[in-house]
């Protein structure tokens, strides 16, 4: 099965930047759409961003729009989440997940429905991001 590993998390001051990576093994990542999700202590999981298998479609949560950028490098079998202008409320465990394009895992309608995670089949173990002064 597809295996995903997140990396790049850490401690950063407000206003700083981090780049998260989601690397795949066993299978090539170009077959899948990739979503980034996060969960803060005491809160539910929220959708952050997604990118289509081709990279031609991206979506962002309103809370991160203009600050985060999702991209993919299929040659490296890796998806990235560049996070700029980080805020304390961005503190969370960040997860990447892979979904089959046939299920529409990065459609705008699904993205804002709150049910996007249901369309993703494989999940990484998460990487911690802490934004604090």
VMD Tcl script that builds the backbone (N, CA, C; Angstrom):
set m [mol new atoms 399]
animate dup $m
set s [atomselect $m all]
$s set {name element resname resid chain x y z} {
  {N N UNK 1 A 0.824 -1.175 0.000}
  {CA C UNK 1 A 0.000 0.000 0.000}
  {C C UNK 1 A 0.876 1.248 0.000}
  {N N UNK 2 A 0.265 2.345 -0.379}
  {CA C UNK 2 A 0.978 3.610 -0.382}
  {C C UNK 2 A 1.329 4.022 1.046}
  {N N UNK 3 A 2.573 4.468 1.238}
  {CA C UNK 3 A 3.017 4.961 2.530}
  {C C UNK 3 A 3.437 6.420 2.397}
  {N N UNK 4 A 3.005 7.235 3.353}
  {CA C UNK 4 A 3.300 8.652 3.353}
  {C C UNK 4 A 4.021 9.024 4.642}
  {N N UNK 5 A 5.026 9.880 4.517}
  {CA C UNK 5 A 5.783 10.350 5.665}
  {C C UNK 5 A 5.906 11.860 5.592}
  {N N UNK 6 A 5.411 12.543 6.627}
  {CA C UNK 6 A 5.528 13.992 6.714}
  {C C UNK 6 A 6.821 14.363 7.433}
  {N N UNK 7 A 7.371 15.508 7.068}
  {CA C UNK 7 A 8.546 16.029 7.740}
  {C C UNK 7 A 8.569 17.545 7.586}
  {N N UNK 8 A 9.442 18.194 8.326}
  {CA C UNK 8 A 9.622 19.628 8.210}
  {C C UNK 8 A 8.997 20.445 9.312}
  {N N UNK 9 A 8.273 19.810 10.210}
  {CA C UNK 9 A 7.674 20.536 11.308}
  {C C UNK 9 A 8.711 20.963 12.325}
  {N N UNK 10 A 8.272 21.791 13.262}
  {CA C UNK 10 A 9.168 22.268 14.297}
  {C C UNK 10 A 8.606 23.473 14.999}
  {N N UNK 11 A 9.449 24.131 15.760}
  {CA C UNK 11 A 9.084 25.333 16.499}
  {C C UNK 11 A 9.517 26.562 15.719}
  {N N UNK 12 A 8.599 27.492 15.547}
  {CA C UNK 12 A 8.888 28.713 14.810}
  {C C UNK 12 A 8.173 29.875 15.480}
  {N N UNK 13 A 8.758 31.055 15.394}
  {CA C UNK 13 A 8.144 32.246 15.962}
  {C C UNK 13 A 7.031 32.766 15.061}
  {N N UNK 14 A 6.064 33.477 15.635}
  {CA C UNK 14 A 5.034 34.087 14.795}
  {C C UNK 14 A 5.652 34.946 13.699}
  {N N UNK 15 A 5.097 34.824 12.508}
  {CA C UNK 15 A 5.625 35.523 11.353}
  {C C UNK 15 A 6.672 34.742 10.591}
  {N N UNK 16 A 7.116 33.642 11.145}
  {CA C UNK 16 A 8.121 32.826 10.502}
  {C C UNK 16 A 7.543 31.893 9.459}
  {N N UNK 17 A 8.412 31.060 8.905}
  {CA C UNK 17 A 8.026 30.157 7.828}
  {C C UNK 17 A 8.540 28.754 8.074}
  {N N UNK 18 A 7.813 27.800 7.546}
  {CA C UNK 18 A 8.222 26.404 7.524}
  {C C UNK 18 A 7.768 25.794 6.210}
  {N N UNK 19 A 8.485 24.788 5.767}
  {CA C UNK 19 A 8.053 24.020 4.612}
  {C C UNK 19 A 7.899 22.569 5.022}
  {N N UNK 20 A 6.686 22.076 4.915}
  {CA C UNK 20 A 6.408 20.687 5.205}
  {C C UNK 20 A 6.535 19.856 3.939}
  {N N UNK 21 A 6.993 18.638 4.108}
  {CA C UNK 21 A 7.114 17.708 2.997}
  {C C UNK 21 A 6.298 16.462 3.267}
  {N N UNK 22 A 5.748 15.916 2.219}
  {CA C UNK 22 A 5.012 14.667 2.279}
  {C C UNK 22 A 5.617 13.751 1.230}
  {N N UNK 23 A 6.368 12.776 1.674}
  {CA C UNK 23 A 7.072 11.873 0.775}
  {C C UNK 23 A 6.374 10.521 0.726}
  {N N UNK 24 A 6.309 9.960 -0.462}
  {CA C UNK 24 A 5.630 8.688 -0.666}
  {C C UNK 24 A 6.626 7.576 -0.955}
  {N N UNK 25 A 6.258 6.388 -0.574}
  {CA C UNK 25 A 7.042 5.200 -0.888}
  {C C UNK 25 A 6.112 4.099 -1.358}
  {N N UNK 26 A 6.684 3.102 -1.975}
  {CA C UNK 26 A 6.007 1.925 -2.510}
  {C C UNK 26 A 5.260 2.212 -3.816}
  {N N UNK 27 A 4.615 3.359 -3.904}
  {CA C UNK 27 A 3.909 3.747 -5.111}
  {C C UNK 27 A 4.280 5.166 -5.494}
  {N N UNK 28 A 4.157 5.458 -6.784}
  {CA C UNK 28 A 4.402 6.818 -7.241}
  {C C UNK 28 A 3.226 7.704 -6.859}
  {N N UNK 29 A 3.543 8.921 -6.468}
  {CA C UNK 29 A 2.539 9.829 -5.937}
  {C C UNK 29 A 1.720 10.507 -7.015}
  {N N UNK 30 A 2.155 10.457 -8.248}
  {CA C UNK 30 A 1.455 11.190 -9.301}
  {C C UNK 30 A 0.069 10.643 -9.591}
  {N N UNK 31 A -0.240 9.472 -9.091}
  {CA C UNK 31 A -1.570 8.894 -9.286}
  {C C UNK 31 A -2.606 9.531 -8.364}
  {N N UNK 32 A -2.173 10.207 -7.333}
  {CA C UNK 32 A -3.055 10.646 -6.270}
  {C C UNK 32 A -3.147 12.160 -6.142}
  {N N UNK 33 A -4.319 12.604 -5.741}
  {CA C UNK 33 A -4.438 13.935 -5.173}
  {C C UNK 33 A -3.932 13.885 -3.732}
  {N N UNK 34 A -3.401 15.004 -3.251}
  {CA C UNK 34 A -2.856 15.062 -1.905}
  {C C UNK 34 A -3.541 16.183 -1.127}
  {N N UNK 35 A -3.937 15.868 0.077}
  {CA C UNK 35 A -4.495 16.867 0.964}
  {C C UNK 35 A -3.632 17.044 2.192}
  {N N UNK 36 A -3.614 18.260 2.707}
  {CA C UNK 36 A -3.005 18.556 3.998}
  {C C UNK 36 A -4.112 18.871 4.990}
  {N N UNK 37 A -4.017 18.274 6.154}
  {CA C UNK 37 A -4.977 18.463 7.224}
  {C C UNK 37 A -4.219 18.777 8.502}
  {N N UNK 38 A -4.906 19.348 9.463}
  {CA C UNK 38 A -4.253 19.619 10.738}
  {C C UNK 38 A -5.235 19.456 11.884}
  {N N UNK 39 A -4.675 19.160 13.039}
  {CA C UNK 39 A -5.479 19.014 14.234}
  {C C UNK 39 A -4.728 19.615 15.412}
  {N N UNK 40 A -5.343 20.585 16.046}
  {CA C UNK 40 A -4.775 21.228 17.216}
  {C C UNK 40 A -5.314 20.561 18.474}
  {N N UNK 41 A -4.585 20.669 19.580}
  {CA C UNK 41 A -5.066 20.078 20.826}
  {C C UNK 41 A -6.449 20.590 21.200}
  {N N UNK 42 A -7.341 19.672 21.506}
  {CA C UNK 42 A -8.682 20.033 21.905}
  {C C UNK 42 A -9.606 20.440 20.776}
  {N N UNK 43 A -9.135 20.356 19.550}
  {CA C UNK 43 A -9.944 20.734 18.407}
  {C C UNK 43 A -10.038 19.590 17.414}
  {N N UNK 44 A -11.016 19.679 16.550}
  {CA C UNK 44 A -11.189 18.674 15.527}
  {C C UNK 44 A -10.255 18.873 14.349}
  {N N UNK 45 A -10.230 17.896 13.505}
  {CA C UNK 45 A -9.406 17.965 12.307}
  {C C UNK 45 A -9.983 18.972 11.321}
  {N N UNK 46 A -9.119 19.754 10.711}
  {CA C UNK 46 A -9.565 20.696 9.708}
  {C C UNK 46 A -8.745 20.543 8.436}
  {N N UNK 47 A -9.388 20.828 7.342}
  {CA C UNK 47 A -8.732 20.771 6.051}
  {C C UNK 47 A -7.934 22.045 5.822}
  {N N UNK 48 A -6.703 21.899 5.384}
  {CA C UNK 48 A -5.824 23.035 5.143}
  {C C UNK 48 A -5.715 23.339 3.659}
  {N N UNK 49 A -5.405 22.320 2.873}
  {CA C UNK 49 A -5.166 22.525 1.453}
  {C C UNK 49 A -5.215 21.192 0.733}
  {N N UNK 50 A -5.364 21.254 -0.572}
  {CA C UNK 50 A -5.265 20.056 -1.385}
  {C C UNK 50 A -4.732 20.420 -2.753}
  {N N UNK 51 A -4.207 19.416 -3.430}
  {CA C UNK 51 A -3.680 19.600 -4.776}
  {C C UNK 51 A -4.058 18.379 -5.599}
  {N N UNK 52 A -4.468 18.610 -6.828}
  {CA C UNK 52 A -4.859 17.516 -7.700}
  {C C UNK 52 A -3.647 16.700 -8.116}
  {N N UNK 53 A -3.912 15.536 -8.681}
  {CA C UNK 53 A -2.818 14.656 -9.076}
  {C C UNK 53 A -1.893 15.296 -10.097}
  {N N UNK 54 A -2.443 16.113 -10.970}
  {CA C UNK 54 A -1.646 16.807 -11.974}
  {C C UNK 54 A -0.978 18.065 -11.441}
  {N N UNK 55 A -1.436 18.544 -10.310}
  {CA C UNK 55 A -0.953 19.800 -9.769}
  {C C UNK 55 A -1.678 21.013 -10.304}
  {N N UNK 56 A -2.646 20.802 -11.184}
  {CA C UNK 56 A -3.322 21.909 -11.822}
  {C C UNK 56 A -4.411 22.554 -10.986}
  {N N UNK 57 A -4.858 21.892 -9.950}
  {CA C UNK 57 A -5.916 22.415 -9.096}
  {C C UNK 57 A -5.414 22.448 -7.665}
  {N N UNK 58 A -5.582 23.571 -7.018}
  {CA C UNK 58 A -5.258 23.709 -5.603}
  {C C UNK 58 A -6.383 24.432 -4.887}
  {N N UNK 59 A -6.584 24.095 -3.635}
  {CA C UNK 59 A -7.571 24.760 -2.797}
  {C C UNK 59 A -6.976 25.003 -1.421}
  {N N UNK 60 A -7.460 26.067 -0.777}
  {CA C UNK 60 A -6.941 26.448 0.529}
  {C C UNK 60 A -8.080 26.844 1.456}
  {N N UNK 61 A -7.913 26.520 2.707}
  {CA C UNK 61 A -8.834 27.017 3.710}
  {C C UNK 61 A -8.707 28.528 3.812}
  {N N UNK 62 A -9.803 29.189 4.125}
  {CA C UNK 62 A -9.775 30.643 4.238}
  {C C UNK 62 A -8.752 31.116 5.270}
  {N N UNK 63 A -8.550 30.332 6.296}
  {CA C UNK 63 A -7.657 30.723 7.369}
  {C C UNK 63 A -6.185 30.747 6.951}
  {N N UNK 64 A -5.842 30.069 5.863}
  {CA C UNK 64 A -4.448 30.011 5.425}
  {C C UNK 64 A -4.242 30.604 4.045}
  {N N UNK 65 A -5.301 30.975 3.376}
  {CA C UNK 65 A -5.195 31.498 2.022}
  {C C UNK 65 A -4.323 32.749 1.995}
  {N N UNK 66 A -3.404 32.772 1.056}
  {CA C UNK 66 A -2.472 33.876 0.947}
  {C C UNK 66 A -1.215 33.696 1.758}
  {N N UNK 67 A -1.205 32.740 2.668}
  {CA C UNK 67 A -0.039 32.478 3.505}
  {C C UNK 67 A 0.610 31.131 3.201}
  {N N UNK 68 A -0.202 30.141 2.855}
  {CA C UNK 68 A 0.291 28.791 2.580}
  {C C UNK 68 A 0.235 28.518 1.086}
  {N N UNK 69 A 1.175 27.714 0.620}
  {CA C UNK 69 A 1.204 27.301 -0.772}
  {C C UNK 69 A 1.487 25.808 -0.854}
  {N N UNK 70 A 0.629 25.093 -1.550}
  {CA C UNK 70 A 0.833 23.666 -1.762}
  {C C UNK 70 A 1.405 23.451 -3.158}
  {N N UNK 71 A 2.317 22.517 -3.275}
  {CA C UNK 71 A 2.917 22.202 -4.562}
  {C C UNK 71 A 3.353 20.750 -4.560}
  {N N UNK 72 A 3.665 20.258 -5.737}
  {CA C UNK 72 A 4.126 18.881 -5.813}
  {C C UNK 72 A 5.239 18.753 -6.834}
  {N N UNK 73 A 6.124 17.816 -6.560}
  {CA C UNK 73 A 7.199 17.464 -7.461}
  {C C UNK 73 A 7.112 15.957 -7.647}
  {N N UNK 74 A 6.417 15.553 -8.688}
  {CA C UNK 74 A 6.191 14.129 -8.891}
  {C C UNK 74 A 7.485 13.366 -9.175}
  {N N UNK 75 A 8.464 14.046 -9.745}
  {CA C UNK 75 A 9.745 13.399 -9.992}
  {C C UNK 75 A 10.415 12.985 -8.691}
  {N N UNK 76 A 10.183 13.750 -7.630}
  {CA C UNK 76 A 10.720 13.437 -6.315}
  {C C UNK 76 A 9.728 12.688 -5.443}
  {N N UNK 77 A 8.542 12.437 -5.989}
  {CA C UNK 77 A 7.505 11.720 -5.257}
  {C C UNK 77 A 7.162 12.424 -3.945}
  {N N UNK 78 A 7.074 13.748 -4.009}
  {CA C UNK 78 A 6.913 14.553 -2.810}
  {C C UNK 78 A 5.937 15.702 -3.050}
  {N N UNK 79 A 5.140 15.995 -2.041}
  {CA C UNK 79 A 4.261 17.155 -2.021}
  {C C UNK 79 A 4.707 18.065 -0.885}
  {N N UNK 80 A 4.639 19.368 -1.120}
  {CA C UNK 80 A 5.110 20.339 -0.147}
  {C C UNK 80 A 3.981 21.254 0.304}
  {N N UNK 81 A 4.115 21.754 1.509}
  {CA C UNK 81 A 3.255 22.811 2.007}
  {C C UNK 81 A 4.154 23.907 2.559}
  {N N UNK 82 A 4.283 24.981 1.797}
  {CA C UNK 82 A 5.056 26.128 2.238}
  {C C UNK 82 A 4.168 27.003 3.101}
  {N N UNK 83 A 4.585 27.257 4.315}
  {CA C UNK 83 A 3.793 28.010 5.273}
  {C C UNK 83 A 4.548 29.275 5.644}
  {N N UNK 84 A 3.988 30.413 5.298}
  {CA C UNK 84 A 4.578 31.703 5.593}
  {C C UNK 84 A 3.676 32.486 6.543}
  {N N UNK 85 A 4.239 33.505 7.148}
  {CA C UNK 85 A 3.492 34.373 8.067}
  {C C UNK 85 A 2.722 33.560 9.092}
  {N N UNK 86 A 3.407 32.636 9.701}
  {CA C UNK 86 A 2.755 31.714 10.625}
  {C C UNK 86 A 2.218 32.432 11.853}
  {N N UNK 87 A 1.082 31.944 12.312}
  {CA C UNK 87 A 0.395 32.491 13.474}
  {C C UNK 87 A 0.300 31.426 14.556}
  {N N UNK 88 A 0.150 31.841 15.805}
  {CA C UNK 88 A -0.002 30.847 16.872}
  {C C UNK 88 A -1.150 29.879 16.624}
  {N N UNK 89 A -2.213 30.336 15.995}
  {CA C UNK 89 A -3.336 29.457 15.721}
  {C C UNK 89 A -3.047 28.409 14.656}
  {N N UNK 90 A -1.896 28.499 14.003}
  {CA C UNK 90 A -1.475 27.460 13.071}
  {C C UNK 90 A -0.860 26.267 13.791}
  {N N UNK 91 A -0.638 26.389 15.074}
  {CA C UNK 91 A -0.062 25.294 15.849}
  {C C UNK 91 A -0.968 24.072 15.792}
  {N N UNK 92 A -0.410 22.965 15.354}
  {CA C UNK 92 A -1.192 21.742 15.192}
  {C C UNK 92 A -0.274 20.628 14.716}
  {N N UNK 93 A -0.802 19.429 14.728}
  {CA C UNK 93 A -0.169 18.325 14.031}
  {C C UNK 93 A -0.693 18.318 12.601}
  {N N UNK 94 A 0.211 18.311 11.652}
  {CA C UNK 94 A -0.155 18.375 10.251}
  {C C UNK 94 A -0.005 16.999 9.613}
  {N N UNK 95 A -1.021 16.612 8.879}
  {CA C UNK 95 A -1.061 15.323 8.214}
  {C C UNK 95 A -1.236 15.504 6.715}
  {N N UNK 96 A -0.550 14.697 5.949}
  {CA C UNK 96 A -0.853 14.622 4.532}
  {C C UNK 96 A -1.576 13.319 4.257}
  {N N UNK 97 A -2.362 13.330 3.208}
  {CA C UNK 97 A -3.152 12.163 2.853}
  {C C UNK 97 A -3.296 12.093 1.339}
  {N N UNK 98 A -3.433 10.889 0.826}
  {CA C UNK 98 A -3.560 10.653 -0.604}
  {C C UNK 98 A -4.941 10.114 -0.930}
  {N N UNK 99 A -5.520 10.637 -2.001}
  {CA C UNK 99 A -6.831 10.205 -2.448}
  {C C UNK 99 A -6.851 9.934 -3.938}
  {N N UNK 100 A -7.672 9.013 -4.342}
  {CA C UNK 100 A -7.791 8.665 -5.752}
  {C C UNK 100 A -8.544 9.751 -6.504}
  {N N UNK 101 A -7.989 10.216 -7.615}
  {CA C UNK 101 A -8.643 11.301 -8.362}
  {C C UNK 101 A -10.073 11.000 -8.779}
  {N N UNK 102 A -10.398 9.742 -9.014}
  {CA C UNK 102 A -11.745 9.385 -9.442}
  {C C UNK 102 A -12.797 9.734 -8.408}
  {N N UNK 103 A -12.395 9.915 -7.173}
  {CA C UNK 103 A -13.328 10.272 -6.109}
  {C C UNK 103 A -13.472 11.778 -5.939}
  {N N UNK 104 A -12.776 12.554 -6.736}
  {CA C UNK 104 A -12.837 14.006 -6.643}
  {C C UNK 104 A -12.327 14.551 -5.334}
  {N N UNK 105 A -11.144 14.139 -4.881}
  {CA C UNK 105 A -10.692 14.542 -3.549}
  {C C UNK 105 A -10.202 15.975 -3.431}
  {N N UNK 106 A -10.120 16.706 -4.529}
  {CA C UNK 106 A -9.744 18.108 -4.457}
  {C C UNK 106 A -10.731 18.998 -5.206}
  {N N UNK 107 A -11.948 18.567 -5.315}
  {CA C UNK 107 A -12.988 19.397 -5.901}
  {C C UNK 107 A -13.373 20.495 -4.927}
  {N N UNK 108 A -13.600 21.673 -5.444}
  {CA C UNK 108 A -13.920 22.804 -4.587}
  {C C UNK 108 A -15.204 22.560 -3.799}
  {N N UNK 109 A -16.161 21.897 -4.411}
  {CA C UNK 109 A -17.415 21.630 -3.716}
  {C C UNK 109 A -17.198 20.759 -2.495}
  {N N UNK 110 A -16.358 19.750 -2.651}
  {CA C UNK 110 A -16.072 18.861 -1.539}
  {C C UNK 110 A -15.182 19.532 -0.508}
  {N N UNK 111 A -14.261 20.347 -0.973}
  {CA C UNK 111 A -13.330 21.017 -0.078}
  {C C UNK 111 A -14.061 21.838 0.979}
  {N N UNK 112 A -15.080 22.555 0.565}
  {CA C UNK 112 A -15.804 23.422 1.487}
  {C C UNK 112 A -17.007 22.754 2.130}
  {N N UNK 113 A -17.218 21.495 1.840}
  {CA C UNK 113 A -18.334 20.771 2.437}
  {C C UNK 113 A -18.013 20.252 3.829}
  {N N UNK 114 A -16.755 20.202 4.178}
  {CA C UNK 114 A -16.343 19.652 5.458}
  {C C UNK 114 A -16.149 18.157 5.468}
  {N N UNK 115 A -16.284 17.528 4.315}
  {CA C UNK 115 A -16.181 16.075 4.233}
  {C C UNK 115 A -15.021 15.609 3.363}
  {N N UNK 116 A -14.083 16.486 3.087}
  {CA C UNK 116 A -12.994 16.141 2.178}
  {C C UNK 116 A -12.189 14.944 2.673}
  {N N UNK 117 A -11.960 14.848 3.958}
  {CA C UNK 117 A -11.133 13.780 4.502}
  {C C UNK 117 A -11.674 12.398 4.187}
  {N N UNK 118 A -12.973 12.300 3.974}
  {CA C UNK 118 A -13.577 11.010 3.672}
  {C C UNK 118 A -13.115 10.455 2.335}
  {N N UNK 119 A -12.580 11.298 1.481}
  {CA C UNK 119 A -12.164 10.895 0.147}
  {C C UNK 119 A -10.688 10.518 0.071}
  {N N UNK 120 A -10.013 10.501 1.185}
  {CA C UNK 120 A -8.596 10.171 1.221}
  {C C UNK 120 A -8.378 8.812 1.862}
  {N N UNK 121 A -7.555 8.009 1.204}
  {CA C UNK 121 A -7.394 6.608 1.571}
  {C C UNK 121 A -6.157 6.328 2.414}
  {N N UNK 122 A -5.100 7.086 2.209}
  {CA C UNK 122 A -3.838 6.838 2.884}
  {C C UNK 122 A -3.383 8.088 3.625}
  {N N UNK 123 A -2.939 7.883 4.849}
  {CA C UNK 123 A -2.564 8.989 5.726}
  {C C UNK 123 A -1.173 8.792 6.305}
  {N N UNK 124 A -0.446 9.893 6.438}
  {CA C UNK 124 A 0.826 9.867 7.118}
  {C C UNK 124 A 0.649 9.929 8.623}
  {N N UNK 125 A 1.757 9.851 9.336}
  {CA C UNK 125 A 1.708 9.834 10.793}
  {C C UNK 125 A 1.686 11.224 11.410}
  {N N UNK 126 A 1.950 12.250 10.631}
  {CA C UNK 126 A 1.867 13.616 11.103}
  {C C UNK 126 A 3.203 14.215 11.488}
  {N N UNK 127 A 3.279 15.535 11.410}
  {CA C UNK 127 A 4.438 16.282 11.867}
  {C C UNK 127 A 3.951 17.486 12.663}
  {N N UNK 128 A 4.602 17.754 13.770}
  {CA C UNK 128 A 4.154 18.798 14.685}
  {C C UNK 128 A 4.685 20.158 14.268}
  {N N UNK 129 A 3.790 21.125 14.231}
  {CA C UNK 129 A 4.145 22.519 13.986}
  {C C UNK 129 A 3.714 23.331 15.196}
  {N N UNK 130 A 4.652 24.039 15.778}
  {CA C UNK 130 A 4.366 24.885 16.928}
  {C C UNK 130 A 4.811 26.303 16.620}
  {N N UNK 131 A 3.883 27.239 16.707}
  {CA C UNK 131 A 4.163 28.647 16.444}
  {C C UNK 131 A 4.020 29.386 17.764}
  {N N UNK 132 A 5.125 29.845 18.287}
  {CA C UNK 132 A 5.123 30.474 19.596}
  {C C UNK 132 A 6.331 31.376 19.742}
  {N N UNK 133 A 6.158 32.454 20.494}
  {CA C UNK 133 A 7.262 33.344 20.801}
  {C C UNK 133 A 7.956 32.953 22.088}
}
mol reanalyze $m
mol bondsrecalc $m
mol representation Tube
mol addrep $m
